Amino acid sequence: MIQKRREKSIANGASFIQNFGSTLNLHPHFHLVVADGVFSGDGEQLQFHEAILTPDD
């Protein structure tokens, strides 16, 4: 079951670079949005599976 989920899952995120701070000073930095898990689907439904940390992580 877990192996099937892994094969059909997609991990994704989005990022962009911002070059300036609020006072228009040079301050390059990244903004990131990353899911805390994976999405999987069977063609009809999309499901989110939360990432679970194990003691080995």
N, CA, C and O atoms as CSV, one atom per row, in Angstrom:
chain,resi,resn,atom,element,x,y,z
A,1,MET,N,N,0.828,-1.197,0.000
A,1,MET,CA,C,0.000,0.000,0.000
A,1,MET,C,C,0.867,1.254,0.000
A,1,MET,O,O,0.636,2.167,-0.792
A,2,ILE,N,N,1.869,1.304,0.890
A,2,ILE,CA,C,2.737,2.476,0.935
A,2,ILE,C,C,3.515,2.605,-0.365
A,2,ILE,O,O,3.695,3.714,-0.868
A,3,GLN,N,N,3.976,1.495,-0.913
A,3,GLN,CA,C,4.730,1.539,-2.160
A,3,GLN,C,C,3.868,2.092,-3.290
A,3,GLN,O,O,4.357,2.873,-4.106
A,4,LYS,N,N,2.590,1.704,-3.354
A,4,LYS,CA,C,1.696,2.231,-4.381
A,4,LYS,C,C,1.527,3.732,-4.225
A,4,LYS,O,O,1.524,4.458,-5.220
A,5,ARG,N,N,1.385,4.210,-2.996
A,5,ARG,CA,C,1.259,5.648,-2.758
A,5,ARG,C,C,2.515,6.373,-3.219
A,5,ARG,O,O,2.436,7.434,-3.837
A,6,ARG,N,N,3.663,5.800,-2.917
A,6,ARG,CA,C,4.922,6.439,-3.281
A,6,ARG,C,C,5.053,6.549,-4.796
A,6,ARG,O,O,5.519,7.571,-5.298
A,7,GLU,N,N,4.651,5.519,-5.529
A,7,GLU,CA,C,4.763,5.526,-6.980
A,7,GLU,C,C,3.845,6.558,-7.619
A,7,GLU,O,O,4.182,7.111,-8.666
A,8,LYS,N,N,2.701,6.827,-7.019
A,8,LYS,CA,C,1.726,7.740,-7.603
A,8,LYS,C,C,1.763,9.134,-6.982
A,8,LYS,O,O,0.934,9.976,-7.324
A,9,SER,N,N,2.696,9.392,-6.087
A,9,SER,CA,C,2.703,10.673,-5.382
A,9,SER,C,C,3.589,11.697,-6.085
A,9,SER,O,O,4.512,11.346,-6.820
A,10,ILE,N,N,3.282,12.976,-5.840
A,10,ILE,CA,C,4.039,14.083,-6.411
A,10,ILE,C,C,4.315,15.090,-5.306
A,10,ILE,O,O,3.385,15.627,-4.704
A,11,ALA,N,N,5.579,15.344,-5.041
A,11,ALA,CA,C,5.954,16.398,-4.089
A,11,ALA,C,C,6.249,17.656,-4.898
A,11,ALA,O,O,6.850,17.580,-5.970
A,12,ASN,N,N,5.827,18.814,-4.389
A,12,ASN,CA,C,5.978,20.030,-5.165
A,12,ASN,C,C,6.115,21.227,-4.246
A,12,ASN,O,O,5.831,21.138,-3.052
A,13,GLY,N,N,6.544,22.330,-4.796
A,13,GLY,CA,C,6.678,23.578,-4.055
A,13,GLY,C,C,6.845,24.721,-5.038
A,13,GLY,O,O,6.937,24.506,-6.247
A,14,ALA,N,N,6.884,25.923,-4.517
A,14,ALA,CA,C,7.082,27.113,-5.347
A,14,ALA,C,C,8.018,28.057,-4.611
A,14,ALA,O,O,7.985,28.150,-3.384
A,15,SER,N,N,8.855,28.757,-5.375
A,15,SER,CA,C,9.764,29.725,-4.762
A,15,SER,C,C,9.952,30.910,-5.695
A,15,SER,O,O,9.771,30.801,-6.908
A,16,PHE,N,N,10.318,32.041,-5.112
A,16,PHE,CA,C,10.724,33.179,-5.930
A,16,PHE,C,C,11.742,34.004,-5.163
A,16,PHE,O,O,11.789,33.978,-3.933
A,17,ILE,N,N,12.562,34.742,-5.917
A,17,ILE,CA,C,13.605,35.570,-5.323
A,17,ILE,C,C,13.092,36.995,-5.212
A,17,ILE,O,O,12.560,37.550,-6.174
A,18,GLN,N,N,13.250,37.577,-4.050
A,18,GLN,CA,C,12.938,38.993,-3.853
A,18,GLN,C,C,14.271,39.700,-3.626
A,18,GLN,O,O,15.050,39.303,-2.759
A,19,ASN,N,N,14.529,40.742,-4.402
A,19,ASN,CA,C,15.829,41.410,-4.356
A,19,ASN,C,C,15.897,42.586,-3.397
A,19,ASN,O,O,16.991,43.021,-3.039
A,20,PHE,N,N,14.763,43.106,-2.975
A,20,PHE,CA,C,14.770,44.321,-2.173
A,20,PHE,C,C,13.988,44.138,-0.880
A,20,PHE,O,O,13.064,43.328,-0.804
A,21,GLY,N,N,14.376,44.912,0.142
A,21,GLY,CA,C,13.656,44.942,1.403
A,21,GLY,C,C,12.548,45.980,1.346
A,21,GLY,O,O,12.290,46.559,0.291
A,22,SER,N,N,11.897,46.218,2.466
A,22,SER,CA,C,10.755,47.137,2.513
A,22,SER,C,C,11.154,48.595,2.296
A,22,SER,O,O,10.306,49.412,1.935
A,23,THR,N,N,12.430,48.942,2.509
A,23,THR,CA,C,12.887,50.324,2.280
A,23,THR,C,C,13.656,50.435,0.969
A,23,THR,O,O,14.446,51.361,0.782
A,24,LEU,N,N,13.424,49.491,0.064
A,24,LEU,CA,C,14.067,49.415,-1.250
A,24,LEU,C,C,15.578,49.249,-1.166
A,24,LEU,O,O,16.297,49.593,-2.104
A,25,ASN,N,N,16.057,48.725,-0.050
A,25,ASN,CA,C,17.475,48.402,0.071
A,25,ASN,C,C,17.741,47.042,-0.573
A,25,ASN,O,O,16.856,46.189,-0.631
A,26,LEU,N,N,18.963,46.851,-1.052
A,26,LEU,CA,C,19.328,45.567,-1.644
A,26,LEU,C,C,19.339,44.498,-0.553
A,26,LEU,O,O,20.111,44.575,0.403
A,27,HIS,N,N,18.480,43.515,-0.709
A,27,HIS,CA,C,18.344,42.454,0.297
A,27,HIS,C,C,17.812,41.199,-0.400
A,27,HIS,O,O,16.651,40.830,-0.218
A,28,PRO,N,N,18.679,40.532,-1.215
A,28,PRO,CA,C,18.200,39.343,-1.930
A,28,PRO,C,C,17.876,38.202,-0.960
A,28,PRO,O,O,18.669,37.876,-0.076
A,29,HIS,N,N,16.698,37.605,-1.143
A,29,HIS,CA,C,16.286,36.473,-0.321
A,29,HIS,C,C,15.199,35.690,-1.050
A,29,HIS,O,O,14.619,36.166,-2.026
A,30,PHE,N,N,14.938,34.498,-0.566
A,30,PHE,CA,C,13.967,33.600,-1.192
A,30,PHE,C,C,12.690,33.519,-0.364
A,30,PHE,O,O,12.722,33.589,0.865
A,31,HIS,N,N,11.569,33.372,-1.061
A,31,HIS,CA,C,10.291,33.047,-0.433
A,31,HIS,C,C,9.909,31.662,-0.949
A,31,HIS,O,O,9.957,31.409,-2.153
A,32,LEU,N,N,9.531,30.772,-0.042
A,32,LEU,CA,C,9.218,29.391,-0.405
A,32,LEU,C,C,7.861,28.966,0.135
A,32,LEU,O,O,7.466,29.347,1.237
A,33,VAL,N,N,7.162,28.177,-0.654
A,33,VAL,CA,C,5.948,27.501,-0.206
A,33,VAL,C,C,6.143,26.030,-0.566
A,33,VAL,O,O,6.233,25.676,-1.741
A,34,VAL,N,N,6.205,25.184,0.452
A,34,VAL,CA,C,6.450,23.761,0.242
A,34,VAL,C,C,5.436,22.971,1.060
A,34,VAL,O,O,5.226,23.249,2.240
A,35,ALA,N,N,4.817,21.999,0.434
A,35,ALA,CA,C,3.834,21.165,1.134
A,35,ALA,C,C,4.530,20.248,2.130
A,35,ALA,O,O,5.634,19.767,1.872
A,36,ASP,N,N,3.894,20.009,3.250
A,36,ASP,CA,C,4.407,19.114,4.289
A,36,ASP,C,C,3.898,17.699,4.057
A,36,ASP,O,O,3.391,17.053,4.974
A,37,GLY,N,N,4.035,17.235,2.851
A,37,GLY,CA,C,3.556,15.915,2.480
A,37,GLY,C,C,3.516,15.797,0.970
A,37,GLY,O,O,4.186,16.545,0.259
A,38,VAL,N,N,2.734,14.863,0.492
A,38,VAL,CA,C,2.620,14.638,-0.947
A,38,VAL,C,C,1.154,14.550,-1.347
A,38,VAL,O,O,0.287,14.229,-0.534
A,39,PHE,N,N,0.900,14.839,-2.608
A,39,PHE,CA,C,-0.424,14.687,-3.188
A,39,PHE,C,C,-0.413,13.456,-4.074
A,39,PHE,O,O,0.571,13.194,-4.765
A,40,SER,N,N,-1.496,12.704,-4.059
A,40,SER,CA,C,-1.637,11.559,-4.951
A,40,SER,C,C,-3.061,11.547,-5.484
A,40,SER,O,O,-3.982,12.081,-4.867
A,41,GLY,N,N,-3.215,10.932,-6.633
A,41,GLY,CA,C,-4.542,10.869,-7.223
A,41,GLY,C,C,-4.712,9.626,-8.061
A,41,GLY,O,O,-3.739,9.021,-8.511
A,42,ASP,N,N,-5.960,9.253,-8.265
A,42,ASP,CA,C,-6.261,8.074,-9.073
A,42,ASP,C,C,-6.966,8.455,-10.369
A,42,ASP,O,O,-7.571,7.600,-11.015
A,43,GLY,N,N,-6.898,9.713,-10.753
A,43,GLY,CA,C,-7.569,10.171,-11.957
A,43,GLY,C,C,-8.863,10.896,-11.665
A,43,GLY,O,O,-9.288,11.733,-12.461
A,44,GLU,N,N,-9.500,10.602,-10.549
A,44,GLU,CA,C,-10.752,11.248,-10.179
A,44,GLU,C,C,-10.617,12.082,-8.919
A,44,GLU,O,O,-11.182,13.173,-8.832
A,45,GLN,N,N,-9.871,11.578,-7.937
A,45,GLN,CA,C,-9.731,12.281,-6.664
A,45,GLN,C,C,-8.268,12.575,-6.380
A,45,GLN,O,O,-7.383,11.791,-6.724
A,46,LEU,N,N,-8.029,13.718,-5.748
A,46,LEU,CA,C,-6.696,14.093,-5.309
A,46,LEU,C,C,-6.668,14.034,-3.795
A,46,LEU,O,O,-7.550,14.585,-3.137
A,47,GLN,N,N,-5.665,13.371,-3.233
A,47,GLN,CA,C,-5.558,13.232,-1.782
A,47,GLN,C,C,-4.214,13.766,-1.313
A,47,GLN,O,O,-3.214,13.670,-2.025
A,48,PHE,N,N,-4.197,14.336,-0.098
A,48,PHE,CA,C,-2.970,14.816,0.517
A,48,PHE,C,C,-2.562,13.852,1.618
A,48,PHE,O,O,-3.375,13.495,2.471
A,49,HIS,N,N,-1.299,13.430,1.601
A,49,HIS,CA,C,-0.756,12.529,2.616
A,49,HIS,C,C,0.312,13.289,3.384
A,49,HIS,O,O,1.365,13.618,2.838
A,50,GLU,N,N,0.038,13.567,4.648
A,50,GLU,CA,C,0.951,14.346,5.482
A,50,GLU,C,C,2.256,13.588,5.720
A,50,GLU,O,O,2.247,12.384,5.979
A,51,ALA,N,N,3.370,14.303,5.631
A,51,ALA,CA,C,4.671,13.701,5.925
A,51,ALA,C,C,4.780,13.472,7.427
A,51,ALA,O,O,4.461,14.355,8.223
A,52,ILE,N,N,5.224,12.306,7.801
A,52,ILE,CA,C,5.364,11.954,9.211
A,52,ILE,C,C,6.841,11.682,9.481
A,52,ILE,O,O,7.446,10.823,8.839
A,53,LEU,N,N,7.417,12.410,10.427
A,53,LEU,CA,C,8.813,12.190,10.787
A,53,LEU,C,C,8.932,10.975,11.695
A,53,LEU,O,O,8.136,10.783,12.614
A,54,THR,N,N,9.931,10.172,11.421
A,54,THR,CA,C,10.206,9.008,12.260
A,54,THR,C,C,11.419,9.315,13.142
A,54,THR,O,O,12.131,10.283,12.875
A,55,PRO,N,N,11.667,8.532,14.164
A,55,PRO,CA,C,12.850,8.777,15.006
A,55,PRO,C,C,14.163,8.731,14.226
A,55,PRO,O,O,15.165,9.286,14.677
A,56,ASP,N,N,14.174,8.077,13.060
A,56,ASP,CA,C,15.389,7.996,12.245
A,56,ASP,C,C,15.677,9.289,11.491
A,56,ASP,O,O,16.788,9.468,10.991
A,57,ASP,N,N,14.708,10.190,11.397
A,57,ASP,CA,C,14.885,11.425,10.618
A,57,ASP,C,C,15.702,12.398,11.346
A,57,ASP,O,O,15.954,13.493,10.842
